[in-house]
Amino acid sequence: MPETSLLVEVLGGVTTVRFRDNSILDALAIQRVGRELGDIIETQPTRKVLIDFRDVRFLSSEALRMVLGRRSRADRAGASVALCSIWAELLKIFKLTNLDQLFSIHENAEAARAALG
């Protein structure tokens, strides 16, 4: 089991976060990811966070709530958050739940970094 659930890279003033697992389904994993993601949002000096979903294929409704909660945490911390590389099937869920209205969603990391400035 990896020490962390997330891979983190800072590039061009944007902190990019990728998930180590392709599915975020069980409660313990969601709590761990949520805690790690919240810490990153609050502690990164860039205040620009890109959540890259390129490797994620499955996401539970609880995981969607966690992502939404991290958005609220980012707002309180004065951080900007963008999402990218969301698999087509998952993107449908983001659209059905109107999460696409709450997040800046981009096709790839390069476009998201450009949007975050």
ChimeraX commands (.cxc) that place a marker at each C-alpha (Angstrom):
marker #1 position 0.00,0.00,0.00 radius 0.5
marker #1 position 1.46,3.39,-0.98 radius 0.5
marker #1 position 2.34,5.85,1.75 radius 0.5
marker #1 position 0.05,8.45,0.18 radius 0.5
marker #1 position -2.98,8.20,-2.07 radius 0.5
marker #1 position -1.90,11.13,-4.24 radius 0.5
marker #1 position 1.00,12.07,-6.47 radius 0.5
marker #1 position 1.89,15.76,-6.22 radius 0.5
marker #1 position 3.90,17.90,-8.62 radius 0.5
marker #1 position 4.42,21.66,-8.69 radius 0.5
marker #1 position 4.93,23.03,-12.18 radius 0.5
marker #1 position 4.62,26.61,-13.39 radius 0.5
marker #1 position 3.09,27.83,-10.14 radius 0.5
marker #1 position 0.35,25.17,-10.19 radius 0.5
marker #1 position 0.21,22.21,-7.82 radius 0.5
marker #1 position -0.97,19.17,-9.79 radius 0.5
marker #1 position -2.49,16.27,-7.88 radius 0.5
marker #1 position -3.01,12.81,-9.40 radius 0.5
marker #1 position -4.64,9.79,-7.84 radius 0.5
marker #1 position -2.56,6.65,-7.37 radius 0.5
marker #1 position -5.60,4.38,-7.71 radius 0.5
marker #1 position -7.99,4.06,-10.63 radius 0.5
marker #1 position -11.00,3.70,-8.35 radius 0.5
marker #1 position -12.03,5.69,-5.30 radius 0.5
marker #1 position -14.84,3.66,-3.84 radius 0.5
marker #1 position -14.37,2.57,-0.24 radius 0.5
marker #1 position -14.91,4.84,2.76 radius 0.5
marker #1 position -11.38,4.56,4.14 radius 0.5
marker #1 position -9.78,5.42,0.80 radius 0.5
marker #1 position -12.13,8.39,0.37 radius 0.5
marker #1 position -11.29,9.68,3.85 radius 0.5
marker #1 position -7.55,9.31,3.20 radius 0.5
marker #1 position -7.75,11.03,-0.19 radius 0.5
marker #1 position -9.94,13.79,1.24 radius 0.5
marker #1 position -7.55,14.44,4.11 radius 0.5
marker #1 position -4.50,14.49,1.83 radius 0.5
marker #1 position -6.21,16.69,-0.75 radius 0.5
marker #1 position -7.42,19.11,1.93 radius 0.5
marker #1 position -3.91,19.38,3.35 radius 0.5
marker #1 position -2.49,20.10,-0.10 radius 0.5
marker #1 position -5.09,22.77,-0.82 radius 0.5
marker #1 position -4.42,24.52,2.47 radius 0.5
marker #1 position -0.63,24.28,2.57 radius 0.5
marker #1 position 0.58,24.80,-1.00 radius 0.5
marker #1 position 1.93,28.31,-1.44 radius 0.5
marker #1 position 0.85,28.39,-5.10 radius 0.5
marker #1 position -2.86,28.58,-4.17 radius 0.5
marker #1 position -3.55,27.04,-7.58 radius 0.5
marker #1 position -4.44,23.35,-7.48 radius 0.5
marker #1 position -5.12,21.10,-10.45 radius 0.5
marker #1 position -6.80,17.77,-9.71 radius 0.5
marker #1 position -5.91,15.41,-12.54 radius 0.5
marker #1 position -8.33,12.50,-12.97 radius 0.5
marker #1 position -6.48,10.84,-15.87 radius 0.5
marker #1 position -6.07,7.52,-14.06 radius 0.5
marker #1 position -9.48,7.41,-12.34 radius 0.5
marker #1 position -12.14,5.16,-13.85 radius 0.5
marker #1 position -14.49,4.63,-10.90 radius 0.5
marker #1 position -15.72,7.13,-8.33 radius 0.5
marker #1 position -18.40,6.60,-5.71 radius 0.5
marker #1 position -21.03,9.19,-4.82 radius 0.5
marker #1 position -19.21,9.65,-1.50 radius 0.5
marker #1 position -16.02,10.44,-3.42 radius 0.5
marker #1 position -17.92,13.05,-5.44 radius 0.5
marker #1 position -19.09,14.63,-2.18 radius 0.5
marker #1 position -15.49,14.62,-0.96 radius 0.5
marker #1 position -14.32,16.45,-4.10 radius 0.5
marker #1 position -17.11,18.99,-3.63 radius 0.5
marker #1 position -16.09,19.44,0.01 radius 0.5
marker #1 position -12.51,20.09,-1.03 radius 0.5
marker #1 position -13.82,22.82,-3.34 radius 0.5
marker #1 position -15.42,24.53,-0.33 radius 0.5
marker #1 position -12.19,24.14,1.62 radius 0.5
marker #1 position -10.26,25.70,-1.29 radius 0.5
marker #1 position -12.64,28.66,-1.36 radius 0.5
marker #1 position -12.06,29.24,2.36 radius 0.5
marker #1 position -8.28,28.98,1.86 radius 0.5
marker #1 position -8.32,31.39,-1.09 radius 0.5
marker #1 position -7.14,28.70,-3.49 radius 0.5
marker #1 position -8.23,28.10,-7.07 radius 0.5
marker #1 position -9.06,24.54,-8.10 radius 0.5
marker #1 position -9.43,23.10,-11.59 radius 0.5
marker #1 position -10.08,19.53,-12.74 radius 0.5
marker #1 position -8.77,17.83,-15.85 radius 0.5
marker #1 position -8.56,14.62,-17.83 radius 0.5
marker #1 position -11.83,13.22,-16.55 radius 0.5
marker #1 position -12.73,9.95,-18.27 radius 0.5
marker #1 position -15.84,10.34,-20.48 radius 0.5
marker #1 position -18.07,8.13,-18.33 radius 0.5
marker #1 position -17.12,10.03,-15.17 radius 0.5
marker #1 position -17.60,13.36,-16.93 radius 0.5
marker #1 position -21.21,12.37,-17.59 radius 0.5
marker #1 position -21.69,11.98,-13.85 radius 0.5
marker #1 position -20.08,15.37,-13.19 radius 0.5
marker #1 position -22.54,16.88,-15.67 radius 0.5
marker #1 position -25.59,15.03,-14.31 radius 0.5
marker #1 position -24.80,16.26,-10.80 radius 0.5
marker #1 position -24.00,19.79,-12.05 radius 0.5
marker #1 position -20.47,19.58,-10.67 radius 0.5
marker #1 position -19.32,20.82,-14.06 radius 0.5
marker #1 position -20.97,24.14,-13.09 radius 0.5
marker #1 position -18.97,24.35,-9.85 radius 0.5
marker #1 position -15.55,23.41,-11.18 radius 0.5
marker #1 position -13.38,24.58,-14.01 radius 0.5
marker #1 position -13.02,21.33,-15.98 radius 0.5
marker #1 position -10.48,20.97,-18.78 radius 0.5
marker #1 position -9.62,18.32,-21.33 radius 0.5
marker #1 position -6.00,18.02,-20.23 radius 0.5
marker #1 position -3.45,19.30,-17.72 radius 0.5
marker #1 position -1.92,21.82,-20.08 radius 0.5
marker #1 position -5.26,23.54,-20.71 radius 0.5
marker #1 position -6.07,23.52,-17.00 radius 0.5
marker #1 position -2.69,25.03,-16.05 radius 0.5
marker #1 position -3.20,27.76,-18.64 radius 0.5
marker #1 position -6.66,28.54,-17.23 radius 0.5
marker #1 position -5.32,28.68,-13.68 radius 0.5
marker #1 position -2.70,31.15,-14.92 radius 0.5
marker link #1:1,2 radius 0.2
marker link #1:2,3 radius 0.2
marker link #1:3,4 radius 0.2
marker link #1:4,5 radius 0.2
marker link #1:5,6 radius 0.2
marker link #1:6,7 radius 0.2
marker link #1:7,8 radius 0.2
marker link #1:8,9 radius 0.2
marker link #1:9,10 radius 0.2
marker link #1:10,11 radius 0.2
marker link #1:11,12 radius 0.2
marker link #1:12,13 radius 0.2
marker link #1:13,14 radius 0.2
marker link #1:14,15 radius 0.2
marker link #1:15,16 radius 0.2
marker link #1:16,17 radius 0.2
marker link #1:17,18 radius 0.2
marker link #1:18,19 radius 0.2
marker link #1:19,20 radius 0.2
marker link #1:20,21 radius 0.2
marker link #1:21,22 radius 0.2
marker link #1:22,23 radius 0.2
marker link #1:23,24 radius 0.2
marker link #1:24,25 radius 0.2
marker link #1:25,26 radius 0.2
marker link #1:26,27 radius 0.2
marker link #1:27,28 radius 0.2
marker link #1:28,29 radius 0.2
marker link #1:29,30 radius 0.2
marker link #1:30,31 radius 0.2
marker link #1:31,32 radius 0.2
marker link #1:32,33 radius 0.2
marker link #1:33,34 radius 0.2
marker link #1:34,35 radius 0.2
marker link #1:35,36 radius 0.2
marker link #1:36,37 radius 0.2
marker link #1:37,38 radius 0.2
marker link #1:38,39 radius 0.2
marker link #1:39,40 radius 0.2
marker link #1:40,41 radius 0.2
marker link #1:41,42 radius 0.2
marker link #1:42,43 radius 0.2
marker link #1:43,44 radius 0.2
marker link #1:44,45 radius 0.2
marker link #1:45,46 radius 0.2
marker link #1:46,47 radius 0.2
marker link #1:47,48 radius 0.2
marker link #1:48,49 radius 0.2
marker link #1:49,50 radius 0.2
marker link #1:50,51 radius 0.2
marker link #1:51,52 radius 0.2
marker link #1:52,53 radius 0.2
marker link #1:53,54 radius 0.2
marker link #1:54,55 radius 0.2
marker link #1:55,56 radius 0.2
marker link #1:56,57 radius 0.2
marker link #1:57,58 radius 0.2
marker link #1:58,59 radius 0.2
marker link #1:59,60 radius 0.2
marker link #1:60,61 radius 0.2
marker link #1:61,62 radius 0.2
marker link #1:62,63 radius 0.2
marker link #1:63,64 radius 0.2
marker link #1:64,65 radius 0.2
marker link #1:65,66 radius 0.2
marker link #1:66,67 radius 0.2
marker link #1:67,68 radius 0.2
marker link #1:68,69 radius 0.2
marker link #1:69,70 radius 0.2
marker link #1:70,71 radius 0.2
marker link #1:71,72 radius 0.2
marker link #1:72,73 radius 0.2
marker link #1:73,74 radius 0.2
marker link #1:74,75 radius 0.2
marker link #1:75,76 radius 0.2
marker link #1:76,77 radius 0.2
marker link #1:77,78 radius 0.2
marker link #1:78,79 radius 0.2
marker link #1:79,80 radius 0.2
marker link #1:80,81 radius 0.2
marker link #1:81,82 radius 0.2
marker link #1:82,83 radius 0.2
marker link #1:83,84 radius 0.2
marker link #1:84,85 radius 0.2
marker link #1:85,86 radius 0.2
marker link #1:86,87 radius 0.2
marker link #1:87,88 radius 0.2
marker link #1:88,89 radius 0.2
marker link #1:89,90 radius 0.2
marker link #1:90,91 radius 0.2
marker link #1:91,92 radius 0.2
marker link #1:92,93 radius 0.2
marker link #1:93,94 radius 0.2
marker link #1:94,95 radius 0.2
marker link #1:95,96 radius 0.2
marker link #1:96,97 radius 0.2
marker link #1:97,98 radius 0.2
marker link #1:98,99 radius 0.2
marker link #1:99,100 radius 0.2
marker link #1:100,101 radius 0.2
marker link #1:101,102 radius 0.2
marker link #1:102,103 radius 0.2
marker link #1:103,104 radius 0.2
marker link #1:104,105 radius 0.2
marker link #1:105,106 radius 0.2
marker link #1:106,107 radius 0.2
marker link #1:107,108 radius 0.2
marker link #1:108,109 radius 0.2
marker link #1:109,110 radius 0.2
marker link #1:110,111 radius 0.2
marker link #1:111,112 radius 0.2
marker link #1:112,113 radius 0.2
marker link #1:113,114 radius 0.2
marker link #1:114,115 radius 0.2
marker link #1:115,116 radius 0.2
marker link #1:116,117 radius 0.2
view
